[in-house]
Amino acid sequence: MGFLDKIRSIAAGRKHARNKVIVIGADGMDPRIFEKLLKEGKMPNMRSVLERGGYSPMKTTIPAESPVAWSSFATGMNPGKHGIFDFLTRNAEDYTPAIAPVSVKVKALGKPEPICNRSGTSFWKRLGDAGLRSTIIRVPVTFPPEKFNGRLLSGLGVPDLRGTWGTSVLYKEGEAAVKNTEFGGVEIELKKDDDGFYRTEITGPKRANSTIPLKIIVQDGRANLSWQENTLRLAPGEWSNWMPVFFEISFGPITVRPKGIMRFFLHSANPLKLYLGAISMDPKDPFYPVTQPSAWSKELASEYGNFCTLGWMEDTWGLNENRIDEAGFIEEAENFTSQLERMVLGIIDEKEDDLVVAVFEATDRNQHMFWRCIDNQHPAWNEAESKRWGDTIYRTYERFDSIVGEVSKRLDEKTILMVMSDHGFNTFRRAVNINTWLRNEGFLNADPSECRDDWSLKDLQQGGKFWPGVDWSKSRAYSMGLGKIYINLKGRESQGIVNPGREYEELRDEIIGKFSKLVDPQSGKAVVSVIHKADRIFSGPRVPHAGDLVVGFNIGYRVSWQTALGGFPAEVIEDNKKKWSADHCSVNSDFASGVLLSTEKYGAFDESAQSEGREPNIMDLAPTIMRHMDVEIPDDIDGVPLQEK
Ligand SMILES: [Zn+2]
């Protein structure tokens, strides 16, 4: 910042009492569950926040997905401007799916370079330009970390050391291993050698196909592991500490040594069943920077201990496919939460920042995985498991409330506290195969004998060949990602056949008309709540790749995992029997609002605000915080400061 700007900002600070702001986010905190627990007296700390200021459900983005909503939080912009429309996008060149928030530029020499696909300027960068300092912790879609006046630890979007969004491994003795699982896990079958050792391997970065040997022997009911220079002894039911590992990969003449940290969990010693969580980049020496400034991750690790740098930390995939059990999953999620809590409170205690933003994710992960234990209509409902795990979601909310309590103790009269979530939650009982429907209705020409229904994240992460049996010269529409229908448009899709203009519009109307009438044969109920035309709900330069139609289902329905990857299961609608039993993606966003609490009062908290359409919107937070901190709000922001609503 220049000298004159400094004078100006000091002068502005004198004129108005400039506030400091702390934002604590709970990914996926749902207003209905929050209000229920509030009534029961179980949210004492959030109650005192809302009694000082106020509370309201908060409108989320369309669609209600974390990467989309947090990008609108960061920029105050609609997705048409920031360009993140889904977890997944599709490549118009070859119709393959790709991870939307981050892409990787492969170079002839040297290591590949990750690129953040979010456009638009974050409000912490704008605050920095006005001379204010921020610390931003684990906000999704902040990888690679951007440069600004402050510190940032990246969140959702940071890959594991393999370059995936988190691949865990189960080493199993004497059971046929499932080779390719839908959620990208790996199972490895173990056989004991004559000398009593099990010899297997730990897999490193996928591009280099690098592995290192792992040796295991069971003695006195414990597993003794050795790899590289390390040894480890584990009892059944025990998690290891973070353990070091490194690999060696060459890019042409350049050799690099990516370093990781990893944790094992021993299910049983006899037969041997050993779990290895996703290998996190080592925060003390990460393969790619995960903080801004880049050396900060090392300082954090020396102050708070080794920590997981992976964006999606909790092994939801592993629990879904029983590589890890409920108790192990909950314990691990709490480990992440308590370490992050210590970090966040330590940073607040430094009192060096004008703004602190921190996002906790256990609320989201535990709702995804344990909703089947609070919904007795769910296909995965089980009385015994419900008795055992039915309070997990509520306890996760109470745990988050205790964090809000710790933060509240640290507030001075200048500091405003906002507590918020990016979206809410709903049960996910039935999965909808949109591509199967498009094929049945003649919009998508696919030879059923070649169509696949077993796509996995591994295909996505390792470049599988998608869409076998599809004749693009006879296909007018297809679905990819979480509820997007793309028109096979001439001039945009590489083998497009639909003319822009009238033909495109008529086709969109035809699909909306027919798909809106879809009825669940099991219940006779309507499946689809709303289908948006992307160009009517988004505005900005990135709208052409938003997906032409954005589907919002009724409560209980979600797009199937297979549709997300371009698959065709036989039935259009099928039961969801998985532990991943609740969701927010592809449901009508009106049913998936998040929450906002603040120690400040806003008109948008009034009882009448919701019926008058004045309730807070996640895009409003960036301009609201800028107003609190007396920084001018630029014209390209779509949100409205809540002080004006
Ligand atoms: Zn979620």
Boltz pocket constraint, residues with backbone or C-beta under 6 A from the ligand:
constraints:
  - pocket:
      binder: B
      contacts: [[A, 28], [A, 66], [A, 364], [A, 365], [A, 368], [A, 584]]
      max_distance: 6.0
